[in-house]
Amino acid sequence: MLGWIGKGIEASVSSGSMKVSSSHPQSFLANANLNIEGPVRVSLRIRSGHAGKGKLQWRRTNQKDFTAKGQSKNVSIEAGNWKELSVPLPVKGSLRHLRFFIPDGKEPLEIDWIEIRPSKGRSKRWDFGVASKANQKTKGKPNVILILADDLGYGELGCYGSTDIKTPNMDRLAREGVRCTDGYSAFPVCSPSRAAILTGRYPARYGPTYEDYYGGGSPELDPIKHPTIGKLMQDAGYRTACFGKWNVSNLNRRRANDFGFDRWVGLHLNHDFYTHKLVRTGELDMYVDGKPYAGKQGTWCDTVFADEAISFIQAKSEKPFFIFLPFQAPHTPIQDPDVPMDKPQDKNRPTLVKMIERLDLEIGRVMKALKEKKVADNTLVIVTSDNGGEQKVSRNLPLGGAKQMLLEGGIRVPFILHWPDVLPKGKEYAIPVNAYDLTATVAAAGGAKPQKEKAFDGVDLIPVLTGKSELAYDRPQFFRRRNIRVRANQNQIRQAAVRQGDWKYLRTYKPVGSDKYQVALYNLKEDIGETKNLATEVPAKVKALSKLLDQWEAEMDKTAEPFEEFASPAKPKNSKK
């Protein structure tokens, strides 16, 4: 422990800090080889699950024993996030021996670093986060599971205010981890949202055709041009897998394996939950490593994906694993998971509720597998959605709008991170974060790095959520949605928006395809439902955010591939006989 020893304590260095817990009332950490001229100031960065009293006690070089009175200072330790304690000690002469008595309690006290600074001369510092990183190389990296629901509305979980849906497993993850109140998907529709979370970059950087559904002749992600988190984690030494909806290679049905996933069982589009066939065409849309797979027809598809994830977790391997788990629920078709081979229904709330509860059940099964494998504590589990809930049947409250829109209900989504070894328990985080941050967070956890010329557009959230760094509340969040129909040569901006702090600026182009747009300005702190347009009342804010959005769009244009006109094949002329 970098020269520190303990009496009556259990101590370990892991996951970015030293964790110490007491076994009797006089438990302490000590270092008897300091030799620092006094007076000194002792600083510590600590985190505790409970409040209590601690004490610093010292002995000088010319003293054989600690004195019964004096030469000690009491310190108050608060419960909650990381805090820095700074205690001046009036040491006369040379400080040789220091004890830090820790409070009684069942939960461990975490210490990030200890520093002793003399009034003159060089200070000494013990950084246990650095020691943790060194230990991690030998003890192994964390496992990571990135769970992406499909069209899961902001208010559909109990932990986000739902009253008619039971989601005990996702609620437990939030209760034992971090729940973000202002977490954003990248887009209000699926394909570009998935491309964003896979690459960690704005799809607008790639070109206009990447800003809508990847259909109608639109190009697909390219594993060389657009390296994914799967490939980065694979290169960092991870076993990688994708189980579920891929949806970024629709044109040529390119398999997820080509993008860095060792194993893929899933679909490209949206299929019948039981037959695994496209509802419109009847094409089988279930694959194993790119090969059509009919072996699980009749089984609810998300159960298939959860089964695959569980098998991947249980497999014997010295490598850590990264699982991208994009479930299909609760996307259409609306089907009853409790009625075998139920046929697609019209959109209705009661069946949607059942689909979300089944999604929660499958997530619970995966979490149970982690616990049975005894790897749950060192597994980062993330739960979010590709966009907001479906119109008419989903609950996005208290937000306004739904999927397809850049109102909050289309882009603000459930956003939960769970990592018992590292993240605080029961934390609510209200500063805006986004899907790009999740990519950067997964990469940082696994020691993976993006290419220099293709840096992430997000940041690692772990230091932020553990209190070791801060995110600016006014960090801008940018969004843009197009209407793309390649074969019809349609390339139109539909909406664009930027949120900065409490303010959100929204452009809605009318008519779509023109350069004319309606402007809206909302104060989300006072009007989370976006019911009152303040554009005429606060023109200075409109001007500032409009300029900010223009600058972002100009930045995206620097690397965006231009929209290519589609040439319809010429019709053959009738030949004369």
C-alpha positions as CSV (number, residue, x, y, z in Angstrom):
1,M,0.0,0.0,0.0
2,L,2.8,2.4,-1.0
3,G,4.5,2.2,2.5
4,W,1.3,2.5,4.5
5,I,0.3,-0.2,6.9
6,G,-2.8,-0.8,8.9
7,K,-3.9,-2.0,12.3
8,G,-7.3,-3.4,12.9
9,I,-8.3,-2.8,9.3
10,E,-8.8,-4.5,6.0
11,A,-7.2,-2.7,3.2
12,S,-6.9,-3.1,-0.6
13,V,-5.9,-1.0,-3.6
14,S,-8.2,-1.4,-6.6
15,S,-10.4,0.4,-9.0
16,G,-8.8,3.8,-8.6
17,S,-8.5,4.1,-4.8
18,M,-7.5,2.4,-1.5
19,K,-10.4,0.9,0.4
20,V,-10.1,0.5,4.1
21,S,-12.6,-0.8,6.6
22,S,-12.3,-1.1,10.4
23,S,-12.6,-4.2,12.5
24,H,-12.5,-2.5,15.9
25,P,-12.9,1.0,17.3
26,Q,-9.2,1.9,17.2
27,S,-8.4,1.0,13.6
28,F,-5.8,3.1,11.8
29,L,-3.5,3.5,8.8
30,A,0.1,4.4,9.6
31,N,3.4,5.4,8.0
32,A,6.5,5.3,10.2
33,N,9.1,6.4,7.7
34,L,8.2,10.0,6.9
35,N,11.1,12.2,8.1
36,I,9.4,15.5,7.1
37,E,10.3,18.7,8.9
38,G,7.3,20.3,10.6
39,P,5.0,22.1,10.8
40,V,3.1,20.2,8.1
41,R,-0.3,20.1,6.4
42,V,-1.9,16.7,5.8
43,S,-4.4,16.5,2.9
44,L,-6.5,13.5,1.9
45,R,-9.0,12.9,-0.8
46,I,-11.6,10.5,0.6
47,R,-15.1,9.2,0.1
48,S,-17.2,7.6,2.8
49,G,-20.6,5.9,2.8
50,H,-21.3,7.2,6.3
51,A,-20.4,10.2,8.4
52,G,-18.0,9.8,11.4
53,K,-15.1,11.1,13.4
54,G,-11.5,10.4,12.5
55,K,-8.2,11.4,14.1
56,L,-4.6,12.2,13.0
57,Q,-1.9,11.4,15.5
58,W,1.8,12.0,15.1
59,R,5.2,11.2,16.6
60,R,8.4,13.1,16.1
61,T,11.8,11.5,15.2
62,N,13.2,12.1,18.8
63,Q,10.2,10.4,20.4
64,K,10.1,6.6,21.0
65,D,6.4,6.5,21.7
66,F,3.2,8.4,21.0
67,T,2.2,10.8,23.8
68,A,-0.9,10.2,25.8
69,K,-2.1,13.8,25.3
70,G,-1.6,16.3,22.5
71,Q,0.0,15.7,19.2
72,S,-3.3,14.7,17.7
73,K,-6.2,16.4,15.8
74,N,-9.7,15.2,15.3
75,V,-11.3,15.4,11.8
76,S,-14.9,15.2,10.8
77,I,-15.7,12.9,7.8
78,E,-18.9,13.5,5.9
79,A,-20.8,11.0,3.9
80,G,-21.3,11.3,0.2
81,N,-19.1,12.1,-2.8
82,W,-15.3,12.6,-2.9
83,K,-14.1,15.4,-0.5
84,E,-10.6,16.8,0.3
85,L,-9.6,17.1,3.9
86,S,-6.8,19.5,4.8
87,V,-5.5,19.5,8.3
88,P,-2.6,21.6,9.7
89,L,-0.4,19.8,12.2
90,P,1.8,21.9,14.5
91,V,4.7,19.4,14.4
92,K,7.8,20.7,16.2
93,G,10.9,19.1,14.7
94,S,10.8,16.2,12.3
95,L,7.7,14.2,11.7
96,R,8.5,10.5,11.7
97,H,5.3,8.6,12.3
98,L,1.7,9.4,11.4
99,R,-1.5,7.5,12.2
100,F,-4.9,8.1,10.6
101,F,-7.7,6.6,12.8
102,I,-10.7,5.9,10.6
103,P,-14.4,5.9,11.7
104,D,-16.2,2.8,12.6
105,G,-18.6,1.5,10.0
106,K,-19.5,-1.4,7.8
107,E,-18.9,0.4,4.5
108,P,-15.3,0.9,3.5
109,L,-13.6,4.4,3.5
110,E,-12.0,5.1,0.1
111,I,-8.8,7.1,-0.1
112,D,-7.7,8.5,-3.5
113,W,-4.5,10.1,-2.3
114,I,-2.6,11.4,0.8
115,E,-0.2,14.3,0.7
116,I,2.0,15.8,3.5
117,R,3.2,19.3,2.7
118,P,5.9,20.9,5.0
119,S,6.1,24.7,5.4
120,K,9.4,24.5,3.6
121,G,10.8,21.9,1.3
122,R,9.3,19.2,-0.9
123,S,6.0,17.5,-0.1
124,K,5.3,13.8,-0.1
125,R,2.3,12.3,-1.9
126,W,0.9,8.8,-2.1
127,D,-1.5,8.4,-5.1
128,F,-3.4,5.1,-4.7
129,G,-5.2,5.7,-8.0
130,V,-1.9,5.2,-9.8
131,A,-1.3,2.0,-7.8
132,S,-4.7,0.8,-8.8
133,K,-3.9,1.2,-12.5
134,A,-0.7,-0.8,-12.0
135,N,-2.6,-3.6,-10.2
136,Q,-5.3,-3.6,-12.9
137,K,-2.7,-4.8,-15.5
138,T,-2.2,-8.0,-13.5
139,K,-5.6,-8.5,-12.1
140,G,-7.5,-7.9,-15.3
141,K,-9.6,-5.1,-16.8
142,P,-13.3,-4.7,-16.0
143,N,-16.0,-6.4,-18.1
144,V,-18.4,-4.1,-19.9
145,I,-22.0,-4.6,-21.0
146,L,-23.6,-1.9,-23.0
147,I,-27.4,-2.4,-23.1
148,L,-29.3,-0.5,-25.7
149,A,-33.1,-0.6,-25.6
150,D,-35.1,0.3,-28.7
151,D,-37.6,3.1,-28.4
152,L,-37.7,3.1,-24.6
153,G,-39.3,6.3,-23.4
154,Y,-37.9,8.5,-20.7
155,G,-40.7,7.9,-18.2
156,E,-41.2,4.1,-18.8
157,L,-39.0,3.0,-15.8
158,G,-40.0,3.1,-12.2
159,C,-36.8,5.0,-11.4
160,Y,-37.9,7.6,-13.9
161,G,-41.4,8.0,-12.6
162,S,-43.5,5.3,-14.2
163,T,-46.5,4.1,-12.3
164,D,-47.9,1.5,-14.6
165,I,-44.8,-0.5,-15.5
166,K,-42.8,-2.7,-13.1
167,T,-39.1,-2.6,-13.9
168,P,-37.4,-3.9,-10.7
169,N,-34.1,-4.9,-12.4
170,M,-33.4,-1.6,-14.1
171,D,-34.6,0.2,-11.0
172,R,-32.1,-1.8,-8.9
173,L,-29.3,-0.8,-11.3
174,A,-30.2,2.8,-10.8
175,R,-30.5,2.4,-7.0
176,E,-27.1,0.7,-6.8
177,G,-25.4,2.9,-9.4
178,V,-25.8,6.2,-11.1
179,R,-29.0,7.5,-12.6
180,C,-28.6,10.5,-15.0
181,T,-31.6,12.7,-15.2
182,D,-30.4,14.6,-18.4
183,G,-29.0,11.8,-20.5
184,Y,-29.3,12.1,-24.3
185,S,-29.3,9.7,-27.2
186,A,-27.5,11.0,-30.3
187,F,-30.6,11.0,-32.5
188,P,-34.4,10.7,-32.3
189,V,-34.3,7.6,-34.7
190,C,-32.4,4.3,-34.6
191,S,-29.8,3.9,-37.3
192,P,-27.8,7.2,-36.8
193,S,-28.2,6.8,-33.0
194,R,-26.6,3.4,-33.2
195,A,-23.9,4.6,-35.5
196,A,-23.1,7.4,-33.0
197,I,-22.8,5.1,-29.9
198,L,-20.8,2.6,-31.9
199,T,-18.2,5.1,-33.2
200,G,-18.4,7.8,-30.5
201,R,-18.6,10.4,-33.2
202,Y,-21.3,12.7,-34.7
203,P,-22.6,10.9,-37.8
204,A,-22.9,14.3,-39.3
205,R,-19.2,14.2,-39.7
206,Y,-19.6,11.3,-42.2
207,G,-22.2,13.0,-44.4
208,P,-25.9,13.8,-44.8
209,T,-26.9,10.2,-45.6
210,Y,-25.9,9.2,-42.1
211,E,-28.4,11.5,-40.5
212,D,-31.6,9.5,-41.0
213,Y,-32.6,5.8,-41.3
214,Y,-30.0,3.8,-43.2
215,G,-32.5,2.6,-45.8
216,G,-33.6,3.5,-49.3
217,G,-30.1,3.1,-50.8
218,S,-28.3,4.9,-48.0
219,P,-24.6,3.9,-47.5
220,E,-23.7,1.9,-44.4
221,L,-21.1,2.2,-41.8
222,D,-17.7,1.1,-43.1
223,P,-15.4,-0.7,-40.7
224,I,-12.3,1.0,-42.1
225,K,-13.7,4.5,-42.3
226,H,-15.8,4.2,-39.1
227,P,-14.0,2.1,-36.5
228,T,-16.4,1.0,-33.8
229,I,-16.0,0.5,-30.1
230,G,-16.2,-3.2,-30.8
231,K,-13.0,-3.1,-32.8
232,L,-11.3,-0.8,-30.3
233,M,-12.1,-3.1,-27.4
234,Q,-11.1,-6.2,-29.4
235,D,-7.7,-4.5,-30.0
236,A,-7.4,-3.8,-26.3
237,G,-7.6,-7.5,-25.5
238,Y,-11.3,-8.1,-25.0
239,R,-13.6,-10.9,-26.0
240,T,-16.3,-9.0,-27.9
241,A,-19.9,-9.8,-28.8
242,C,-23.0,-8.2,-30.2
243,F,-26.4,-9.8,-29.4
244,G,-29.4,-8.0,-30.9
245,K,-30.3,-5.3,-33.4
246,W,-27.4,-4.1,-35.6
247,N,-29.2,-1.7,-38.0
248,V,-26.2,0.1,-39.4
249,S,-25.5,-2.2,-42.4
250,N,-28.9,-2.4,-44.0
251,L,-27.9,-2.0,-47.6
252,N,-25.5,-5.0,-47.9
253,R,-26.5,-6.8,-44.7
254,R,-22.9,-6.6,-43.5
255,R,-22.4,-8.6,-40.4
256,A,-21.3,-7.1,-37.0
257,N,-18.3,-9.4,-37.0
258,D,-16.7,-7.2,-39.6
259,F,-16.7,-4.3,-37.1
260,G,-14.8,-6.0,-34.3
261,F,-17.3,-8.4,-32.7
262,D,-16.0,-11.9,-32.3
263,R,-19.6,-13.2,-32.2
264,W,-22.9,-11.8,-33.4
265,V,-26.4,-13.2,-33.1
266,G,-28.9,-10.7,-34.1
267,L,-31.0,-8.9,-36.8
268,H,-30.5,-6.0,-39.2
269,L,-34.0,-4.4,-39.2
270,N,-37.1,-5.0,-37.1
271,H,-38.6,-8.4,-37.2
272,D,-41.5,-10.4,-35.8
273,F,-40.5,-11.2,-32.2
274,Y,-41.4,-14.9,-32.7
275,T,-40.9,-15.8,-36.3
276,H,-37.8,-13.6,-36.7
277,K,-39.0,-12.6,-40.1
278,L,-39.6,-9.1,-41.5
279,V,-43.3,-8.3,-41.2
280,R,-43.5,-6.6,-44.6
281,T,-41.6,-9.1,-46.8
282,G,-41.3,-12.3,-44.8
283,E,-37.5,-12.3,-45.1
284,L,-35.8,-14.2,-42.3
285,D,-33.9,-11.5,-40.3
286,M,-31.9,-13.5,-37.7
287,Y,-28.3,-14.3,-38.2
288,V,-25.4,-16.0,-36.5
289,D,-22.1,-14.4,-37.5
290,G,-23.7,-13.3,-40.8
291,K,-25.4,-16.6,-41.7
292,P,-29.2,-16.8,-41.7
293,Y,-30.4,-18.6,-38.5
294,A,-33.9,-20.2,-38.1
295,G,-33.0,-22.4,-35.2
296,K,-34.7,-20.2,-32.5
297,Q,-37.9,-19.4,-34.3
298,G,-40.8,-19.4,-31.8
299,T,-38.6,-17.9,-29.1
300,W,-39.1,-14.3,-28.1
301,C,-36.0,-12.7,-29.8
302,D,-34.8,-10.8,-26.8
303,T,-34.7,-14.0,-24.9
304,V,-32.4,-15.4,-27.5
305,F,-30.1,-12.4,-27.1
306,A,-30.1,-12.6,-23.3
307,D,-29.3,-16.4,-23.6
308,E,-26.4,-15.6,-25.8
309,A,-25.1,-12.9,-23.5
310,I,-25.4,-15.3,-20.5
311,S,-23.4,-18.0,-22.4
312,F,-20.8,-15.5,-23.3
313,I,-20.4,-14.5,-19.7
314,Q,-20.2,-18.1,-18.6
315,A,-17.5,-19.1,-21.1
316,K,-14.1,-19.8,-19.7
317,S,-11.5,-17.3,-20.7
318,E,-8.6,-15.3,-19.3
319,K,-9.8,-12.3,-21.2
320,P,-12.4,-9.8,-20.0
321,F,-15.5,-9.4,-22.1
322,F,-17.3,-6.5,-23.8
323,I,-20.9,-7.2,-24.8
324,F,-23.0,-4.8,-26.9
325,L,-26.6,-5.9,-26.1
326,P,-29.0,-4.0,-28.3
327,F,-32.4,-5.5,-27.5
328,Q,-35.3,-5.1,-30.0
329,A,-38.0,-4.2,-27.4
330,P,-40.0,-2.2,-27.1
331,H,-39.9,-1.3,-30.8
332,T,-42.7,-2.4,-33.1
333,P,-44.1,-4.8,-34.0
334,I,-46.2,-4.7,-30.8
335,Q,-46.5,-8.3,-29.7
336,D,-47.4,-10.0,-26.4
337,P,-44.4,-11.8,-24.8
338,D,-46.8,-13.9,-22.7
339,V,-48.7,-15.3,-25.7
340,P,-46.6,-17.7,-27.8
341,M,-46.5,-16.8,-31.5
342,D,-48.7,-13.8,-30.9
343,K,-49.2,-11.9,-34.1
344,P,-48.3,-8.2,-34.5
345,Q,-51.0,-5.9,-33.1
346,D,-52.0,-2.3,-33.6
347,K,-50.1,0.0,-31.3
348,N,-51.6,-0.2,-27.8
349,R,-50.3,0.7,-24.3
350,P,-51.2,-2.6,-22.4
351,T,-49.1,-4.7,-24.7
352,L,-46.2,-2.2,-24.8
353,V,-46.2,-2.4,-21.0
354,K,-45.7,-6.1,-21.2
355,M,-42.9,-5.8,-23.7
356,I,-41.0,-3.4,-21.4
357,E,-41.5,-5.6,-18.4
358,R,-40.1,-8.5,-20.4
359,L,-37.1,-6.4,-21.4
360,D,-36.6,-5.8,-17.7
361,L,-36.8,-9.5,-17.0
362,E,-34.1,-10.3,-19.6
363,I,-31.8,-7.6,-18.2
364,G,-32.3,-9.2,-14.8
365,R,-31.3,-12.6,-16.1
366,V,-28.1,-11.2,-17.5
367,M,-27.3,-9.5,-14.1
368,K,-28.0,-12.8,-12.3
369,A,-25.4,-14.5,-14.6
370,L,-22.8,-11.9,-13.6
371,K,-23.4,-12.5,-9.9
372,E,-23.3,-16.3,-10.4
373,K,-20.0,-15.9,-12.2
374,K,-18.8,-13.6,-9.3
375,V,-17.9,-10.8,-11.7
376,A,-20.7,-8.4,-11.1
377,D,-18.7,-6.0,-8.9
378,N,-16.1,-5.4,-11.6
379,T,-18.5,-5.2,-14.6
380,L,-19.5,-1.8,-15.9
381,V,-23.2,-2.2,-17.0
382,I,-24.8,0.7,-18.9
383,V,-28.5,0.9,-19.8
384,T,-29.9,3.4,-22.2
385,S,-32.1,3.8,-25.3
386,D,-31.4,4.6,-28.9
387,N,-34.1,7.4,-28.8
388,G,-37.3,8.4,-27.1
389,G,-40.5,6.4,-27.0
390,E,-42.9,5.8,-29.8
391,Q,-45.6,8.3,-30.4
392,K,-49.1,7.7,-29.0
393,V,-48.3,4.7,-26.9
394,S,-45.1,5.5,-25.0
395,R,-44.7,7.5,-21.8
396,N,-42.0,10.2,-22.2
397,L,-43.4,12.3,-19.4
398,P,-42.7,14.9,-18.1
399,L,-41.0,15.6,-21.4
400,G,-42.7,16.9,-24.5
401,G,-42.5,15.1,-27.9
402,A,-41.5,11.6,-28.8
403,K,-39.4,9.5,-31.2
404,Q,-38.7,11.2,-34.5
405,M,-38.6,14.7,-32.9
406,L,-35.9,16.9,-31.4
407,L,-38.2,17.9,-28.6
408,E,-36.9,16.4,-25.3
409,G,-39.2,13.4,-25.5
410,G,-37.4,12.3,-28.7
411,I,-33.8,12.4,-27.4
412,R,-33.7,12.5,-23.6
413,V,-33.7,8.8,-22.5
414,P,-33.1,6.5,-19.5
415,F,-29.3,6.6,-18.7
416,I,-28.0,4.3,-16.0
417,L,-24.4,3.3,-15.1
418,H,-23.7,0.5,-12.7
419,W,-20.2,-0.5,-11.6
420,P,-20.0,-1.5,-7.8
421,D,-16.2,-1.5,-7.6
422,V,-16.0,2.1,-8.9
423,L,-19.2,4.1,-9.1
424,P,-21.0,5.5,-6.1
425,K,-24.3,3.9,-5.0
426,G,-27.6,5.7,-5.5
427,K,-26.1,8.8,-7.2
428,E,-28.4,11.1,-9.2
429,Y,-26.5,13.1,-11.8
430,A,-28.2,16.2,-13.4
431,I,-25.6,17.7,-15.7
432,P,-26.3,16.9,-19.3
433,V,-24.5,13.8,-20.8
434,N,-24.9,12.0,-24.1
435,A,-24.4,8.8,-26.0
436,Y,-21.0,9.9,-27.3
437,D,-19.9,10.1,-23.6
438,L,-20.8,6.4,-23.2
439,T,-18.5,5.3,-26.0
440,A,-15.6,7.3,-24.5
441,T,-16.5,5.8,-21.1
442,V,-16.5,2.2,-22.3
443,A,-13.2,2.8,-24.1
444,A,-11.5,4.3,-21.1
445,A,-12.7,1.5,-18.8
446,G,-11.1,-1.0,-21.2
447,G,-8.0,0.9,-22.0
448,A,-9.0,1.3,-25.6
449,K,-8.0,4.5,-27.6
450,P,-9.6,5.9,-30.7
451,Q,-7.5,6.9,-33.7
452,K,-6.0,10.4,-33.3
453,E,-7.7,11.7,-36.4
454,K,-11.1,10.2,-35.3
455,A,-11.3,11.3,-31.7
456,F,-14.4,10.7,-29.7
457,D,-17.0,13.5,-29.5
458,G,-17.7,12.6,-25.9
459,V,-15.8,12.3,-22.6
460,D,-15.1,9.5,-20.1
461,L,-17.8,9.9,-17.4
462,I,-16.1,7.7,-14.7
463,P,-13.9,10.5,-13.3
464,V,-16.9,12.8,-13.4
465,L,-19.3,10.4,-11.6
466,T,-16.8,9.6,-9.0
467,G,-16.1,13.2,-8.2
468,K,-12.5,13.3,-9.5
469,S,-13.4,15.8,-12.2
470,E,-16.3,18.0,-13.3
471,L,-18.3,18.6,-16.4
472,A,-19.4,22.1,-17.3
473,Y,-23.1,22.4,-17.0
474,D,-23.1,24.6,-20.1
475,R,-21.3,22.1,-22.3
476,P,-23.3,22.2,-25.6
477,Q,-25.3,19.3,-26.8
478,F,-25.9,19.3,-30.6
479,F,-28.5,17.5,-32.7
480,R,-29.6,17.5,-36.3
481,R,-32.1,15.3,-38.1
482,R,-32.5,15.0,-41.9
483,N,-35.0,13.4,-44.2
484,I,-33.0,11.2,-46.6
485,R,-34.4,9.2,-49.5
486,V,-31.4,8.4,-51.7
487,R,-33.3,6.9,-54.6
488,A,-35.6,9.9,-54.6
489,N,-32.6,12.3,-54.4
490,Q,-34.2,13.7,-51.2
491,N,-31.7,15.4,-48.8
492,Q,-33.4,17.8,-46.4
493,I,-32.7,19.1,-42.9
494,R,-35.8,18.5,-40.8
495,Q,-34.8,19.9,-37.4
496,A,-31.6,21.1,-35.7
497,A,-31.1,21.9,-32.0
498,V,-28.5,22.8,-29.4
499,R,-28.9,22.7,-25.6
500,Q,-26.5,24.8,-23.5
501,G,-27.1,24.8,-19.7
502,D,-30.8,25.4,-19.1
503,W,-31.5,26.8,-22.6
504,K,-32.5,24.9,-25.7
505,Y,-32.7,26.4,-29.2
506,L,-34.6,24.5,-31.8
507,R,-35.0,25.0,-35.5
508,T,-37.8,23.3,-37.4
509,Y,-37.6,23.7,-41.1
510,K,-40.9,24.5,-42.8
511,P,-41.4,23.5,-45.5
512,V,-38.9,20.7,-45.1
513,G,-36.2,21.1,-47.7
514,S,-36.3,24.9,-47.7
515,D,-33.9,27.2,-45.9
516,K,-36.8,28.6,-43.9
517,Y,-37.2,27.5,-40.3
518,Q,-39.3,28.3,-37.3
519,V,-37.3,29.1,-34.1
520,A,-38.1,28.0,-30.6
521,L,-36.3,28.8,-27.4
522,Y,-37.0,26.9,-24.1
523,N,-35.8,27.2,-20.6
524,L,-35.7,23.5,-19.6
525,K,-35.2,24.2,-15.9
526,E,-38.5,26.0,-15.7
527,D,-40.3,24.3,-18.6
528,I,-39.1,20.7,-19.1
529,G,-42.2,20.0,-21.2
530,E,-41.2,22.7,-23.8
531,T,-44.6,24.4,-23.7
532,K,-43.5,28.0,-23.7
533,N,-41.5,29.4,-26.6
534,L,-39.3,32.3,-25.3
535,A,-37.7,33.2,-28.6
536,T,-39.3,36.6,-28.9
537,E,-38.7,37.4,-25.2
538,V,-35.0,36.5,-25.1
539,P,-33.6,37.5,-28.5
540,A,-30.0,37.7,-27.2
541,K,-30.1,34.0,-26.2
542,V,-31.6,33.1,-29.6
543,K,-28.8,34.9,-31.4
544,A,-26.0,33.3,-29.2
545,L,-27.3,29.7,-29.6
546,S,-28.0,30.2,-33.3
547,K,-24.4,31.2,-33.8
548,L,-23.2,28.2,-31.7
549,L,-25.3,25.8,-33.9
550,D,-24.0,27.4,-37.1
551,Q,-20.4,26.9,-35.9
552,W,-21.1,23.3,-35.1
553,E,-22.6,22.7,-38.5
554,A,-19.6,24.3,-40.2
555,E,-17.3,22.0,-38.2
556,M,-19.4,18.9,-39.4
557,D,-19.2,20.0,-43.0
558,K,-15.4,19.9,-43.0
559,T,-15.3,16.1,-43.2
560,A,-18.8,15.2,-44.4
561,E,-19.0,13.3,-47.7
562,P,-21.4,15.2,-50.1
563,F,-24.8,13.8,-51.0
564,E,-24.5,12.0,-54.3
565,E,-27.3,12.3,-56.8
566,F,-28.9,9.0,-57.5
567,A,-29.2,8.1,-61.2
568,S,-32.2,5.9,-62.0
569,P,-31.3,3.1,-64.4
570,A,-32.3,3.9,-67.9
571,K,-35.3,2.1,-69.3
572,P,-34.5,-0.1,-72.3
573,K,-36.0,1.2,-75.5
574,N,-38.3,-1.1,-77.4
575,S,-36.4,-2.6,-80.3
576,K,-37.9,-2.6,-83.8
577,K,-38.4,-5.8,-85.6
